[in-house]
Amino acid sequence: MSRSKPKRQGIMHSRAGADLGLRYLSVAYFVRKAVDDQMIASGLSLSRAKVLQVLEREGPLRQASLAKTLRLAPRSITQSIEGLERSGLVERRPDPDDQRCKIVLLTPKGRATLTTGMEAGQVVLRSIFGALGPDRQADLDILLNDIEAAQTEISTRLRQ
């Protein structure tokens, strides 16, 4: 009898963890959507902002390096870069070291648009997470650190 109790608690704990995980994913989806919607209204989607952020941080990059950094397929980054280029947010130039490759760089318009878009997204995030108050924010920060550590541990085990 005592053996079935821990097993049952383990099953309940597992279900609770899965249910909580699904709730977390749902909340994260809606927060991300709210941020993306606000950023789009200011002229830049969250996915396009990620590309511009990498270029701002790293400087001009080959398309292949940009794809690798963003963990995107080369074809996906090409489509994204083409759209950003049409909008005047990035520029592509031949790589001086290898004419077969293209270097992507952030334009002044891209830098300004990134700033505006990120500020718009931050308004939403400050509104949502600011409502928690400092103590609850600190608690959430600890929980997110624990979740990140668990995810890293699981990812490491799966790669072995």
C-alpha positions in Angstrom: 0.0 0.0 0.0 2.7 2.4 0.9 4.5 1.7 -2.5 1.4 2.8 -4.5 1.1 6.1 -2.7 4.5 7.5 -3.9 3.8 6.3 -7.4 0.4 7.9 -7.4 1.9 11.1 -6.1 4.5 11.0 -8.8 1.8 10.6 -11.5 -0.2 13.5 -9.9 2.9 15.6 -9.8 3.7 14.8 -13.4 0.2 15.7 -14.5 0.3 18.9 -12.5 3.6 19.8 -14.1 2.2 19.1 -17.5 -0.9 21.2 -16.8 1.1 24.0 -15.4 3.5 23.8 -18.4 0.6 24.1 -20.8 -0.8 27.1 -18.9 2.6 28.7 -19.0 2.8 28.2 -22.8 -0.7 29.6 -23.2 0.1 32.7 -21.1 3.5 33.1 -23.0 1.7 32.9 -26.3 -0.8 35.7 -25.4 2.0 37.9 -23.9 4.0 37.4 -27.1 1.0 38.2 -29.3 0.3 41.4 -27.4 3.9 42.5 -27.7 3.9 41.6 -31.4 0.6 43.4 -32.1 1.9 46.6 -30.4 5.2 46.4 -32.3 3.5 45.8 -35.6 1.3 48.9 -35.0 4.6 50.8 -34.6 5.9 49.4 -37.9 8.0 46.3 -36.9 7.0 42.8 -36.0 8.8 40.9 -33.3 10.3 38.4 -35.7 11.7 41.2 -37.9 13.0 42.9 -34.8 15.0 39.8 -33.8 16.9 40.0 -37.1 17.6 43.7 -36.7 18.7 43.2 -33.1 21.3 40.6 -34.2 22.6 43.1 -36.8 22.7 45.9 -34.3 24.6 43.8 -31.7 26.9 41.9 -34.1 27.3 44.4 -36.9 27.3 43.4 -40.6 27.0 39.6 -41.1 26.9 37.1 -43.9 23.4 35.8 -44.5 24.6 32.3 -43.5 26.0 33.6 -40.2 22.8 35.5 -39.5 20.7 32.4 -40.2 22.9 30.3 -37.8 22.7 32.9 -35.1 18.9 33.0 -35.4 18.6 29.3 -35.8 16.8 29.7 -39.1 17.0 27.8 -42.3 19.0 29.7 -45.0 15.8 29.9 -47.2 13.9 31.5 -44.3 16.5 34.1 -43.6 16.7 35.0 -47.3 13.0 35.7 -47.4 13.2 37.7 -44.2 16.1 39.7 -45.4 14.4 40.4 -48.8 11.4 41.8 -47.0 13.6 43.9 -44.7 15.6 45.2 -47.7 12.4 46.2 -49.5 11.4 48.2 -46.5 14.8 49.9 -46.4 15.7 48.4 -43.0 18.7 46.4 -44.1 21.1 46.5 -47.0 22.8 43.6 -48.7 26.3 44.0 -50.2 28.7 41.5 -51.8 31.2 40.1 -49.3 34.6 41.5 -50.2 36.2 38.2 -49.2 33.8 36.0 -51.1 31.8 37.5 -54.0 29.4 34.5 -53.8 28.2 35.6 -50.4 26.2 38.6 -49.2 26.8 40.8 -46.2 23.7 42.1 -44.5 23.9 45.4 -42.6 21.5 47.5 -40.7 20.5 50.8 -42.3 19.9 54.0 -40.3 16.2 53.6 -41.0 16.5 50.0 -39.7 18.1 51.2 -36.5 15.4 53.9 -35.9 12.6 51.4 -36.7 14.1 48.9 -34.3 14.2 51.5 -31.5 10.6 52.5 -32.1 9.4 48.9 -32.3 11.3 47.8 -29.2 9.9 50.8 -27.2 6.4 49.8 -28.3 6.9 46.2 -27.2 8.4 47.4 -23.9 5.2 49.4 -23.1 3.2 46.2 -23.2 5.7 44.3 -21.1 6.0 47.1 -18.5 2.2 47.1 -18.3 1.8 43.4 -17.8 4.8 42.7 -15.6 4.7 46.0 -13.8 1.2 45.1 -12.5 2.9 42.3 -10.5 4.8 44.6 -8.1 8.5 44.3 -7.2 8.2 41.3 -4.8 6.1 39.3 -7.3 8.5 40.2 -10.1 11.4 39.0 -8.0 9.5 35.7 -7.3 8.9 35.3 -11.1 12.5 36.0 -11.8 13.5 33.2 -9.5 11.0 30.8 -11.0 12.1 31.7 -14.6 15.7 31.0 -13.6 14.6 27.6 -12.2 12.7 26.8 -15.4 15.6 27.9 -17.6 18.0 25.7 -15.5 15.7 22.7 -15.9 15.3 23.3 -19.6 19.1 23.5 -20.0 19.6 20.3 -18.0 17.1 18.4 -20.1 18.5 19.8 -23.4 22.0 18.7 -22.3 20.8 15.2 -21.5 19.0 14.9 -24.8 22.1 15.9 -26.7 24.2 13.1 -25.1 
